[in-house]
Amino acid sequence: MKDTMARTELSLGLTFGLFLAASLLIDALVRERRLRSFAGVWLHLLILLATAGLVQALCGNVMVSALVALGLVAMLALVSNAKNAMLGEPLVFSDLALVAAVFRHPQFYLSALQTWQLAALVAGAAGLLALLAWQFVAAILPHLSGLAVLVASLLTIRISLILPPWQGVAVVPDARADLARHGLLASLLLYSWRWRASEDPAPCSASLSAQASAELVVVVQCESFADPSELFGEPALALPWLAAARGDAWVQGRLLVSGFGAYTNRTEYGVIFGRDEDVLGFRRYDPFLTALGEASYALPARLARAGWRSLFVHPYDLGFYNRDTIMPAAGFTEMVGPDAFCMPAKGEHRYVTDAAIADVIMDRARSAVGPVFIHAVTIENHGPWPADSNGHRSTAYLRLVAKGDAMLARLIDEIAALRKPAILLFYGDHRPSISGLVDPGGDRDTPYVLLRFGADGALLNGSGQPHDLTPAQLHHLLASTITA
């Protein structure tokens, strides 16, 4: 009897050891790869045990729980590596908040995965569900044992995070370095912990610093708008209207966005709210998650305190990134969403066109009474950009970015025709990620142009010298230009 128990304990010990070793091996395959810290390995193992305990509490099978936990680690590793290859950034904790969005807007996320990766995820998920159903244990004791492992693991994690060895780990956001140092699971946990500990800033009560010198302000965040001559290294591909606008601009230059190929919300937040990433801390990875606590800093809120009316224009689901809640809190009194547009028919454009957005902007600008701020976010040039019949990867992008360039030219002409003091700010949210042509690792900046119109519609020229700005610095430039 004792020999049988000893063999069983030895078998369980070996199985447990293999389980932990396999999970560490999977984590070692996650980019960036280097030897993980003790603090990171400790948290990794506790997270793994908590996951296995949760699954065992549900299905009652120890071996199945171990396999499911390993499968989840492998899935996260695969997704992180795919994201790193396409966007130049590993999986971060805030990405997990978008799980529901993957099902609501799959075209935005699944395009980051190669066919085999997507197939592996689908097959793995189906296999795990089938395994859970097949190996379900009816006896109550294994379920209670799993619950005990879950509670003990979570309690140990909670205690660990407040002890000195972990208090000083990953206190300054650097996702790539911390993943390399501590591993994927540990960095996801640590960043989430630090993010939850962040606090809202004191409310901002400041209005405009002086009387406004403009009656109309139009801001356009253009999807994936970048200069093809810089992207592809061919001067002949320069956008003609962007080049002309740079010559006529009050201020123009490079917008130093932090995201590549995605994270429209980071640029959008910076321009609207004016809080730079160095003060956001761990909120920088998805500032919309905490934007409601910072709404008083938004430019529309500050303009409202000076008697302005603000409109937010976006022809896509306003519930995406919770814009339908955040933007009204930020001072936008009117939300112009998909209902204001004729949606593309099947076989036509994939998304609402830039030209249609320009129609709505100018209709609202012409009918405006009193000072009006219009902020529009386009979507026509959203990727992916498939190769054409000749295998050229740039054709689709060049066709769509030209639509944004034409939108810029049209807005300049039609705002000038209004003959009122006005401002137009036009910029790109991030560069496109086009595998083999535009990959992460190089420059990330996009162009911006800020133009001022006099009461007669004539453009007012600035210094002509380019200025490199972050999105938050562009916010402050816009605010000061309104009162220039």
Secondary structure, 3 states (H helix, E strand, C coil): CHHHHHHHHHHHHHHHHHHHHHHHHHHHCCCCCCCCCHHHHHHHHHHHHHHHHHHHHHHCCHHHHHHHHHHHHHHHHHHHHHHHHHHCCCCCHHHHHHHHHHHHCHHHCHHHCCHHHHHHHHHHHHHHHHHHHHCCCCCHHHHHHHHHHHHHHHHHHHHHHCCHHHHCCCCCCCHHHHHHHHCHHHHHHHHHHHHHHCCCCCCCCCCCCCCCCCCEEEEEEECCCCCHHHHCCCHHHCCHHHHHHHHHCCEEEEECCCCCCCCHHHHHHHHHHCCCHHHHHHHHHCHHHHHHHHHHHCHHHHHHCCCCEEEEECCCCCCHHHHHHHHHHCCCCEEECHHHCCCCCCCCCCCCCHHHHHHHHHHHHHCCCCCEEEEEECCCCCCCCCCCCCCCCCHHHHHHHHHHHHHHHHHHHHHHHHCCCEEEEEEECCCCCECCCECCCCCCCEEEEEEEECCCCCEECCCCCECCECHHHHHHHHHHHHCC
